[in-house]
């Protein structure tokens, strides 16, 4: 799990490589699985949670870079 947090001045993109889970965005829970691309805009509370039996592997990209 990656607890809910925010980034000021940066957008965050998650590319799900393997596994399944929930993308937590502004109090909503969005299902995510391998192949999904999810975006947390600048300043919006977000996080992820593994809901499967296997590991959840994501690539996280911050733009602009910190």
MARBA-3410 file (N, C-alpha, C, O; in Angstrom, 1 decimal):
66
0.8,-1.2,0.0,0.0,0.0,0.0,0.9,1.2,0.0,1.9,1.3,0.6 ~ 0.4,2.2,-0.7,1.1,3.6,-0.7,0.0,4.5,-0.2,-1.0,4.8,-0.9 ~ 0.2,5.0,1.0,-0.8,5.8,1.7,-1.2,7.0,0.9,-0.4,7.5,0.1 ~ -2.4,7.5,1.1,-2.9,8.7,0.4,-2.0,9.9,0.7,-1.7,10.1,1.9 ~ -1.6,10.6,-0.3,-0.7,11.8,-0.2,-1.0,12.7,-1.4,-1.7,12.4,-2.3
-0.3,13.8,-1.4,-0.4,14.8,-2.5,1.0,15.2,-2.9,2.0,15.1,-2.2 ~ 1.1,15.8,-4.1,2.3,16.4,-4.7,1.9,17.8,-5.2,1.0,17.9,-6.0 ~ 2.6,18.8,-4.7,2.4,20.1,-5.1,3.3,20.4,-6.3,4.5,20.2,-6.2 ~ 2.7,20.9,-7.4,3.5,21.3,-8.5,3.9,20.1,-9.5,4.7,20.3,-10.4 ~ 3.3,18.9,-9.2,3.7,17.8,-10.0,2.4,16.9,-10.2,1.6,16.7,-9.3
2.3,16.4,-11.4,1.3,15.3,-11.7,2.0,14.0,-11.5,3.2,13.9,-11.7 ~ 1.2,12.9,-11.2,1.8,11.6,-11.0,1.1,10.6,-11.9,-0.2,10.6,-11.9 ~ 1.8,9.8,-12.6,1.2,8.8,-13.5,1.7,7.4,-13.0,2.8,7.2,-12.7 ~ 0.7,6.5,-12.9,1.0,5.1,-12.5,0.7,4.2,-13.7,-0.4,4.3,-14.3 ~ 1.7,3.4,-14.1,1.5,2.4,-15.1,1.6,1.1,-14.4,2.6,0.8,-13.7
0.5,0.3,-14.4,0.4,-1.0,-13.7,1.1,-2.0,-14.5,0.6,-2.3,-15.7 ~ 2.2,-2.6,-14.0,3.0,-3.6,-14.7,2.4,-5.0,-14.5,2.2,-5.8,-15.4 ~ 2.1,-5.3,-13.2,1.5,-6.6,-12.9,0.7,-6.5,-11.6,0.9,-5.6,-10.8 ~ -0.3,-7.4,-11.5,-1.1,-7.4,-10.3,-2.4,-6.7,-10.4,-2.7,-6.2,-11.5 ~ -3.1,-6.5,-9.3,-4.3,-5.8,-9.3,-4.5,-5.1,-8.0,-3.9,-5.5,-7.0
-5.3,-4.0,-8.0,-5.5,-3.3,-6.7,-6.5,-2.2,-6.9,-7.3,-2.2,-7.8 ~ -6.3,-1.2,-6.0,-7.2,0.0,-6.1,-6.4,1.2,-6.2,-5.4,1.4,-5.5 ~ -6.8,2.1,-7.1,-6.2,3.5,-7.2,-7.1,4.4,-6.3,-8.3,4.5,-6.6 ~ -6.5,5.0,-5.3,-7.3,5.8,-4.4,-7.1,7.3,-4.9,-6.0,7.8,-4.9 ~ -8.2,7.9,-5.3,-8.1,9.3,-5.9,-9.3,10.1,-5.3,-10.4,9.8,-5.6
-8.9,11.1,-4.5,-9.9,12.0,-4.0,-11.1,11.3,-3.3,-12.2,11.6,-3.5 ~ -10.8,10.3,-2.5,-11.8,9.5,-1.8,-12.5,8.5,-2.6,-13.3,7.7,-2.0 ~ -12.2,8.3,-3.9,-12.8,7.3,-4.7,-11.8,6.1,-4.8,-10.6,6.3,-4.7 ~ -12.3,4.9,-5.0,-11.5,3.7,-5.2,-11.7,3.2,-6.6,-12.8,2.7,-6.9 ~ -10.7,3.3,-7.5,-10.8,2.9,-8.9,-10.0,1.6,-9.0,-8.9,1.5,-8.7
-10.7,0.5,-9.5,-10.0,-0.8,-9.7,-8.9,-0.6,-10.7,-9.0,0.2,-11.7 ~ -7.7,-1.2,-10.5,-6.6,-1.1,-11.4,-6.0,-2.5,-11.6,-6.0,-3.3,-10.7 ~ -5.5,-2.8,-12.8,-4.9,-4.1,-13.1,-3.8,-3.9,-14.2,-3.7,-2.8,-14.7 ~ -3.0,-4.9,-14.4,-1.9,-4.8,-15.4,-2.4,-4.2,-16.7,-3.4,-4.6,-17.2 ~ -1.6,-3.2,-17.2,-2.0,-2.5,-18.4,-2.6,-1.2,-18.2,-2.7,-0.4,-19.1
-3.1,-0.9,-17.0,-3.8,0.3,-16.7,-2.8,1.5,-16.6,-1.7,1.3,-16.1 ~ -3.3,2.7,-17.0,-2.5,3.9,-16.9,-3.4,4.9,-16.1,-4.5,5.2,-16.6 ~ -3.0,5.3,-15.0,-3.8,6.2,-14.1,-3.0,7.5,-13.8,-1.8,7.5,-13.7 ~ -3.8,8.6,-13.6,-3.2,9.9,-13.4,-3.7,10.5,-12.2,-4.9,10.6,-12.0 ~ -2.8,11.0,-11.3,-3.2,11.9,-10.2,-2.7,13.3,-10.5,-1.5,13.5,-10.5
-3.6,14.2,-10.8,-3.2,15.6,-11.1,-2.5,16.3,-9.9,-2.7,15.9,-8.7 ~ -1.8,17.3,-10.2,-1.2,18.2,-9.2,-2.1,18.5,-8.0,-3.2,19.0,-8.2 ~ -1.7,18.2,-6.8,-2.4,18.6,-5.6,-3.6,17.7,-5.2,-4.2,18.0,-4.2 ~ -3.9,16.7,-6.0,-5.0,15.8,-5.7,-4.6,14.6,-4.9,-3.6,13.9,-5.2 ~ -5.3,14.4,-3.7,-4.9,13.3,-2.9,-5.0,11.9,-3.6,-6.0,11.7,-4.3
-4.0,11.1,-3.5,-4.0,9.8,-4.2,-3.1,8.8,-3.5,-2.3,9.1,-2.6 ~ -3.3,7.5,-3.8,-2.6,6.4,-3.2,-2.9,5.1,-4.0,-3.8,5.2,-4.9 ~ -2.3,4.0,-3.6,-2.7,2.7,-4.2,-2.7,1.7,-3.1,-2.1,1.8,-2.1 ~ -3.5,0.6,-3.4,-3.6,-0.5,-2.5,-3.7,-1.8,-3.2,-4.4,-1.9,-4.2 ~ -2.8,-2.8,-2.9,-2.9,-4.1,-3.5,-4.1,-4.9,-2.9,-4.2,-5.0,-1.7
-4.9,-5.4,-3.8,-6.1,-6.2,-3.3,-6.0,-7.6,-3.8,-6.9,-8.4,-3.5 ~ -4.9,-8.0,-4.5,-4.7,-9.4,-5.0,-3.8,-10.2,-4.1,-3.2,-9.7,-3.2 ~ -3.7,-11.5,-4.4,-2.8,-12.4,-3.7,-1.4,-12.2,-4.2,-0.4,-12.6,-3.5 ~ -1.2,-11.7,-5.4,0.1,-11.5,-6.0,0.6,-10.1,-5.7,-0.1,-9.2,-5.3 ~ 1.9,-9.9,-6.0,2.4,-8.5,-5.8,1.8,-7.5,-6.8,1.4,-7.9,-7.9
1.7,-6.3,-6.4,1.3,-5.2,-7.3,2.5,-4.4,-7.7,3.1,-3.8,-6.8 ~ 2.8,-4.4,-9.0,4.0,-3.7,-9.5,3.6,-2.5,-10.3,2.9,-2.7,-11.4 ~ 4.0,-1.3,-10.0,3.7,-0.1,-10.8,4.9,0.7,-11.0,5.8,0.7,-10.3 ~ 4.9,1.4,-12.2,5.9,2.3,-12.5,5.2,3.7,-12.2,4.2,4.0,-12.8 ~ 5.9,4.5,-11.4,5.4,5.8,-11.0,6.2,6.9,-11.7,7.5,6.9,-11.5
5.6,7.8,-12.3,6.3,8.9,-13.0,5.7,10.2,-12.5,4.5,10.5,-12.5 ~ 6.7,11.1,-12.1,6.3,12.4,-11.6,6.7,13.4,-12.7,7.8,13.4,-13.2 ~ 5.8,14.4,-13.0,6.1,15.4,-14.0,5.6,16.7,-13.6,4.4,16.9,-13.2 ~ 6.4,17.8,-13.6,7.9,17.7,-13.9,8.6,16.9,-12.8,8.1,16.8,-11.7 ~ 9.8,16.4,-13.1,10.6,15.6,-12.2,10.9,16.5,-10.9,11.1,17.7,-11.0
10.9,15.8,-9.8,11.2,16.5,-8.5,12.6,16.9,-8.4,13.0,17.6,-7.4
END
